[in-house]
Amino acid sequence: MPTATRDTPRTAPRAEMAPGGVAVAVGVADAATGAAVVLDPLAREHPQAVARPAAHRPVALVTGGARRIGRAIAQALAEGGFDIALHYRQSEADAEAAATELRALGGRVVTLGADLDDADAARALVGRAAAALGRVDAVINNASRFEYDRPGDFQPALLQALLAANTAAPILLAEALAAQVAAQPPLAAGTDGGRVAVPGSAPDGATGASRPAITPCVVNLLDQKLANPNPDYLSYTLTKAALAHATTLLAQALAPAVRVCGVSPGITLVSGPMNDAEFGTAHGMSALGRSSTPEDVARAVRFLLESPAITGVDLLVDGGQHLTAQPRDVLFLARDAAGPKP
C-alpha cells in the first residue's frame, strides 16, 4: 500500500462524480500517482503518515453526524481513513459545514438528509450512501431522540415515537448494511495482505505493528445508565435498553458477515434544560472525577471498527459513572448539589 510522507507533493482537492451522479470531494491526491490519499492523525507523532488510496478506503455512515458527538465521530473516522456519509435530520447547514471540514482531511464526504422516524427513509439510507460513495462498510447509529418522562406521567405515544428513532431505525440500518455488504465486493486489500501499515511498522511483527483491515461493523450508541439505572427519562431508557438487547441479537444473527457492537457514553455534553454550571458538576460525578468527552466516544467507536475480533460487546466510556449509584438523573443530582437558590 502506498504511503505519503509530509514532503510528498499533492495536488489541490478535486471533485469526482460518485455512483448515482452525486458530486463528492475526493480530497488531496498524490502528484506522482494521482491516487487520493487520507492522512491519519498518527502522522502528528510519526515522520510518515498512513495513506489509503481511494479504492482501499472504507466508508462509514454516521447518523446524526452534523453536530455534537456525531460530528466528533465523523471527524475521528475521517482522520482514520474513512470516507464519510454524514446523515442529518434538520441540521443541513451544520452538516454541510462539517462536511467541508472533513473534506479538508483528504477524504470523500456526502451529506444525506433523512427523518429516521420514517421506516422507509431509514431502510433507504444505506443504499443512498452506497450510491454516492460506492460502498458502505460501517454504520454508526448515533442519532437518537431524548425527552423527559418518568413513572407517574408515562405516555405510550412518547414511547412509540422514541422507539421508532432510537430502536427501530438502528435495527433497520443494521439490516440494510448486511444486505449492502452481501451485494458489494470485499474491501480492497492493501499491499500488506489486507492490513494497513502503521508508520515504522513491518509485517509479521518484525518491528512495530500494523492495523487490521476494516471488516463490516455496526456501532450503536447506548447509555451508561443502562448499567446504573434510575427512573428519570423512562421512555428514552426503555428504548436504549431495547437497542442494547438488539445489539446482542444482531451480533448473533448477522455474523460472520457483519459485527455489531455498542458504546455507552456517560454525560458528555450539555443537553436539555441543563446549564453549563450544572454540566460541570454532573461531569465530575464519576469514579474518575470526569465523565466522557465527544473525543473519548469517537476513539471508542474507531477502536471497535478497527478490531475485527470484537462483536456483541458494549464499551462503557463514562469515566466510571456506572460504578457510582445515582438514584436520579445527574441533572437533578447536580441541582441538588448546588443547593437551594437564594
N, C-alpha and C positions, 0 to 999 in steps of 0.2 A: 504494500500500500504506500503511495507516495506521501511524503511529509513535506512541510514547508518550514523553512527557518524564518526568523524575523527579517532577514535581509532579502528573502526571495521576492523579486518584483511581481506585482499583481496589477491587474487591470482594474478599472473602476467597476462598481456594481453594474450589472446588466440585467435585463428582463428577458424572460422566455415565456412562451405560451405553453402552459401545462395541459395535460389531457383534459378535454372538456372546454378548452378555449379560455381558461382563466389566466390572466396575466399575473405572474408572480416574480418577485425579485430573487435572482439566483445568488447575488452577493458578489464577493471578490472572486477572482479567477487567477490561477497561476499563469503567468505570462508565457511560460515555455510550453505548457501543455493545453492551456485553455480550460482545464478542469476546475470546476468550482471547488473551493476549499472552505472548511469551517475550522476556526481556531478554538481549542479547548482552553479553559481557564488554567490548566496545568502549565500553559505557556508562561504564566506570570512567575512561575517558580523554576522553570527549566529553560535552557537556551534554545530548545526547539519546541514547536507546538504540534499537537496532534492535528492531523488534517484528514478529512474524508472526502473523496470525490463524490459528486452528487449521486452517482449510481450506487454508492455504498452507504448513503446516509439513511437512517431510519426516519420515519415520520410519526410524530405524536400529535394526537388530537387532545387539546386541553379545554374542557368545558369551563365556562366562567373564567376564561383566561385573560379578560381585558383589564381586570383590576385585582388588587389585594393579593391574596395567597395564589390565586390562579396565575396572575402576572409573574410572580416570583418563580413559580414552577416552570412557566413557559421560558423564562429567561435562563434558568438553570439548564433546561434541556437544550435550548438553542446553543448555549455555551458548550454543551457536551456533544454537539454534532448532529442534533436532530433538526429536521425541517418541521415546521410547526403549523398546524391548523388551529387557529385561535377562535374558539366559539364565544359568542356573546348573546345575550338576550335583548337588552335595550341599549347597552353602552357602546354604540357603534363608534362614536368619536374616540372613546378610550381605547377601543380595540384597534382602531387604525393608528393611534399614537403608539400603542405598544408594538404593533407590527413594524412600524418604521424603526423603532429602537432595535427590535430583534433582527431585522434585516441587516442592520449595521454590523452584526456579529458574523455575517457571512452566509447565512442560510436562506432558504425559501420560506416564506410565511404567507398564509392566506387567512382572511377573516371570514367567518361564517356565522350569520345570524340565525337563531332558531329559538323558538319557545319550547323548552323541554317538557312543559306540562302537556304538550300535544304529542301523543304516542307516535303518530305518523312522522312528525318532524324529528323526533328522537331517533326513530328507525332509520331515517334517511341521512342522518348527519355523517356517519362514517363513509357512506357512499359518496357524499358530496366532497368530503375531504380527499378521498381516493381519486375522484375525478379531477380535482385541482392539482394534486401533488403526486399522482401515480400509484400510491400505495398508502396503507396505514399499518403501523406496527405496534402502536400503543395508544390506549385511551386512558386519560386521567379524568376520572369523574369527580371534579372539584365543585361544580355548580350545585347549590342547594338553596332551599328556602328556610327561613328561620323566623318563626312568630311565637309570641308568648302565650302559653296557657298552662294550667295545672289542674289537678283533680279538684273538682268543685265547679269549674267553668268549662269543662270539656265540651267541644262541639265536633260531632262526626264530620261535618263538612270541612273543617280545617284539617283534620287528619287525612281525609281523602285527597285534599289539594296538596298537602306536603308529601304524601306517598307518591303522587304522580311525579313530582320533581325529584325527590330525594331517594326514592327506591326504584320505582318502575323505570324511569329514564336510564339510570345506570345499568340495570339489567338488560334493557333493550340495546343499549350501546355495546355491552359486552357480547351479546348475541350477534350484533352486526359486525363487530370486529372478528369474531370467529368465522363468520361467513366470508368476510373480506380476505382473511388470511388463507382460507381454503381456495380462494379464487386467484390469488396472486402468487408469483414465484417467490421462493425464499429470498431474504435479503442477500444481496450480492456479497460474497466473501471478499475480504481484503487479501493482501499478499501474504499475510501471516496465518494461513489456514483458517480464515474466518475470524481472526482475532484482531483487535485494534491495538497497535503497539503504543505503549506509553513511552515518551521520550526517555532515552537512556536505558531502555529495556532490551531484552533479547528473547527470542522464542526458546521454549524448552527450559526456561528457568536458568539460563547461563548467568545472566545478571539482570537485576531489576525484575519487572513483572510486565504482564500485558493484560488488557481487559478483554473479557469475552465479547463476542458479537451480541447484538441485541436479539432477544427472542420475543415473540409477541406477548404482550402483557397488558392487563387492565389494573389500574390502581384506583381504589375507591377511597375518597376522603371520608373518614368516620369521625369519632369524637371520643376523647378520653373519658367523658362522663359515662360511657357505657361500662367502664371498669370502676367508676366512682359515682354511682347514680344518686340523683335527687329528684324530687317531683317537679321541679321547675322545667318549663318548656317541654311539657308532657308529650304532645304530638310530635314535635321535632325529634325527641329522644326515641320514640317508638319507631319512627321512620329510619333512623340511623341504626337502631338495633336490628331492624329487618334487613338493612343493607349489609350489616356485619355478618348475619347468617347467610345472606345471599352470596357474600364473598367466598365463604367456605364451600357452599353448594356449587357455585360456578367453577371454582377451582377444581372440584371433582369432575364436573360434567364436561368442561372444556379442555381438560388435559388429554393428551400431551401437547396439543397444538397451541394453546393459549394459557398463560399463567394469570392468576387473579390474586391480588394482594390488597391490603388495606394500610392506611396511615391514619393514626388518631392524634391530631394535634390537641394541645391544651389551649388556654386562652392566648390568642395570638395577636389580635388587633382590636382596637376599639370597635364596638358594634352595638346596634340597637340604641337604647337610651343611656348607655354608659358614657361618662365623660373621661377626659384624659387623666384626672387625678384618681378616679375610681379604677381605671385600667391599670395605672401604675401600682396601686395597692393589690389588685387582683393578680397581676402578673407575678408578683412575688409570693403568692400563696401556693408554694410547691416545695417539694423536698430539696431541690437545688437552689431555691430562692429566686428562680426565674423560670417562666414557662417558655413556650416555643415562640420563635420568630418566623416570619414567612420564609426566610432563607433556610432555617432548620427543616421546615416541612419540605421545601424544594429539594434539599440534599437527600432527604429520606426517599422521596419519590425517585430521584435519579438513581440512588443506590439500588432500589428494587428493580428498576428497568435494566440495570447492568448486572443483575445477579440471576443467571439462568437456572440455578438450582433452587430458587425460592418460589413457592406458591402457597396460597392458602393461609398466609400469616397476616397479622395486624401489628404494625410497628407503632408503639406508643411514643410519641415525640412531644413531650409535655413537661420536661424538667422534673418529672416525678410527681406531677399534680395528682395523678391517680392513686398515689400512695398516701395522700393526706385526705382523710374523710371530710367531706364537705356536704353538710345537710341541706344546703341551698345552693343555687347558682352563685358563682363568685361575684356577680354584680351586687347581689344583696349582701353577701358577706363583706364586700368592700365598703358598702354603705354603712353597715353596722360598725365596722372598724373605725370609720370616720367619726362616729358618734353623732348625737343629735345636732342639727343646725341651730345656731344661736337665734 
